Every structure is written in structure tokens, then in C-alpha cells.
Amino acid sequence: SPIPSHLVFSTSLRCRLPVLLFVFQGVLLLIFVLFTTYDGHTDAASQPSDVDPAGNQLYAFFSLFQDIQLMLLVGLGLLLAFMKGYGVSAVAYNFLLSNFCMQWALIVQGFIYHYHEGKIHLGLYNLLTAEFATVAVLISAGAILGRTTSEWLILSYFQAVDIGGSVTVHVFSCYFGLGASIALYRSGLQTGHPKETPSYISDLLSLVGAIFLWVFWPSFVSVLVHPGDGQHRAVLHTWVALSASVLTTFAISSLLEKKGKVSMGHLQNATLAGGVAIGTVADMAINPGGAFLLGILSSLACILGFKYMTPFLANKLRIQDQCGIHNLHGLPGIIGAVAGIATILPPLQNATVEPVFIGETLGRSASQQALFQAVGLGVSVIISLVGGYLTGLLLKLPFLAQPPDQFCFDDELYFQIQKPLETLSVDQVDEDLQMPLKNKVGLP
């Protein structure tokens, strides 16, 4: 049934969205014109005449950049389209947020890391790091504020190892989202919502999205690793962990569900948990068996989280986690962080390989580096929870067009949705068929 006009008006984006995007694009246009230029790999004038084109950064990063683009726009977009009435919104807003956040990250990271001689020097590497910032935003559904600060503290100040983003991307974005969820709690949705359920098609689309993410996850984890044996290990470890997660998910889901049937929610999430957990230790010289074990443990934690922790968070702590980000990103991310600490500790280090953690170049002992890893994890959780809660309070402001409870998870509130043909009357179908002809011949 159509949404009442007085409710549509209260949530209308007709002025809010265009004003926000026009102002944002106008400000960024000025910044791009006044403060950006090419980096050394993009500017021909800064390169010697005999430079080898094959050594350009493009050939090292472009394929990985495209892989991550597919992950963000297709994989994650479809993964979030698991609700039967919210698929268009999930994919479309994922597309909008991706571009919004990448543009913002290019400028913020540019001024912090790539600003010299009065200009931000842009190249393909900037796009890659902006994609990582965007992942955190998409996971936590709008966690724009605070992303750069946390990353700087953990990676630059504490010099913690986290090449694949288990802590700086997954843990941070998860608890940022949960912090916002605490502030945005709705008592009317505590018992669920009629449209907060999947259909056959939405489940299938979400599973396809999960498979897209699964295929390209090794690129995401390894893209920032220095080319060579470290990047090779990162790809190998990530695939091993992901593959172990798939088999574990099918086994545990069938074991826990009634009549031995496999849960689609488990397949859409737990099969990816190994990729989250492996991030911290991906390029370390660990035994492949360690990656296999991480894949098993993380998928197990994800499934148990869906079965027991999600209801506990909703009923006891008033944390509504519709997408289960705590199970896919929070728990496996913490497992990965603990694995990083354990790998660095002296009894578990392999004396036959080269140094595997950054602390050895800073004069730290293994125990000291492990302590900094633990501090980095704690800082990520605390900053993300506080930042997410404050952001959630801002999102409760009336002018931000929050939908009423009865129209949550509804594409029709914000998008023009074509009704299925069988639901239209004969007169409506006849009018729709005649409209293109009228437009073509210029009839009134």
C-alpha cells in the first residue's frame, strides 16, 4: 500500500540530499582545483626520460584496485541486500556512500600524508588507501568521523602490525557501528519488523555478494603489503583461511540448525570470517596451518555469535545489530588481533625466518611489541564505541529525516520502485504502455 503523504514529507530527501551533495561537491571542487596535483608516478615532468614504463605504480596496483572496487560496490552491496524490501536501498546507498567517502578520504588523507610544496599529490596509491577508509564506513553504516585518527594512533604512533585491517578496519568499524546503534535504539523494533526478513531472491543476491567478496578478499588483504614474498604469503594465508571458513560454516551450521539444514545467514557471513581474522598476521611468516586454524575459529565464532550473542545484545544490552557486523567483523577481528599478539611473542616465533613484525626495527623486544599490539586493539575498541555513540546522537536530530518504525527497511520510502506487473490493474497497465508512445509523438 502507498505510504501516506504526511509521512513521506517528514522523511523527504528532496531538499536535504541535493543541498548536502551540491555543497560537498562544491567544496571538494575548490580543494581539487586549488590544492591537488599529480604524484611522481602520474606526472611525466617529474620522471627521467629513460624511465621504464613497466615500473609505474599503475602496473603494480591497478588490478588490485579494481578487485577492491568490485568488493565494495558489487560484493558488499549485494551482501547487504538480504532484506526482501530493502535491496535497492542497500545497493544504492552503498554506491552513494562509497563515492562520498572515497572523495572525502582522498582529501583528508591527502592533507595528512601527501601534502607538500603546497599541494596534495594524488596517484593510484591514494585511491587504494581511500578505499580502505571507505570499507570502515560501509561496514559501520556511516562511520565517517574518527577513521583517520584511529588508524594514525594504531599504525603510526603505536607501530602496531595490522596489514590486512583486522583491527583498524574491521574491529574499529564494527564497534563504531555498535556504538551508534546504542544511541539509535528503537524500542518499537526490539521484537523485530515484518520487513526485516529475507526472501528467496534477496537471500540469493546476498549469497552472490558474499561469493564476490570471498573471491576478491586476498586482493584486499595483500594490496598494501610490500611486493615480493610478503605479498605472496598474504595471498596464500588469506585463501587458506577463507577456504577453511567455508567448510567449517557448512559443517557447524548444519550441526546447529534444525533438521540439519544450512542457514543462509551463516553462509553469507561466516564463510568470510577467515578473511577478517587473517588480516593482522597475513604477511607474517606463520605456518599455513595457523591460517587454517584462524579460518576455523573465526567462522565458528561468527556462527555462535549469530545464534547466541546477537539475541543477547538486542534483549539485554539494547544493541540492535541488523546486519550482524559484530559476528562477521568484531569477533573475527578480535581473534585476528589475538593471533597477532601470539605470533609475535618469543615462544611462537620461527627462528628460521626473517623478522616478521615492525617492532624489530624500533628497538623493541617481542614482548614490548605484543603489548603495543594489545594497546592498539584496546584503543580501537574504545575510540570506536565513543565515536559511534556520539555520531548516533547526532543522527537522532529531527532534520535528518529518520523514518518512522513502521516504514523502516522499506525501499519505497526513498526510491521510485516499479511495481510487479501482476499487482497493477488493467487500466494502469494500459496507461503505462501508452506513455512511451505519447512521449515519442509529442502528445499531451
Buried (B, 14 or more C-beta within 10 A) or exposed (E): EEBEEEBBEEBBEEEEEEEEEEEEEEEBEEBBEEBBBBBEBBEEEEBEEEEEEEEBBBEBBBEBBEBBBBBBBBBBBBBBBBBBBBBBBBBBBBBEBBEBBBBBBBBBBBEBBBBEEEBBBBBBBBBBBBBBBBBBBBBBBBBBBBBBEBBBBBBEEBBBBBBBBBBBBBBBBBBBBBBBBBBBBBEEBEEEBEBBBBEEEBBBBBBBBBBBBBBBBBBBBBBBBEEEEBBEBBBBBBBBBBBBBBEBBBBBBBEBBEEEEBBBBBBBBBBBBBBBBBBBBBBBBBEEEBBBBBBBBBBBBBBBBBBEBBEEBBEEEEBBBBBBBBBBBBBBBBBBBBBBBBBBEEEBBEEEEEEBBBBBEEEBEBEEBBBBBBBBBEBBBEBBBBBBBBBBBEBEEEEEBBBBEEBBBBBBBBEEEEEEEEEBEEEEEEEEEEEEEEEEEEEE
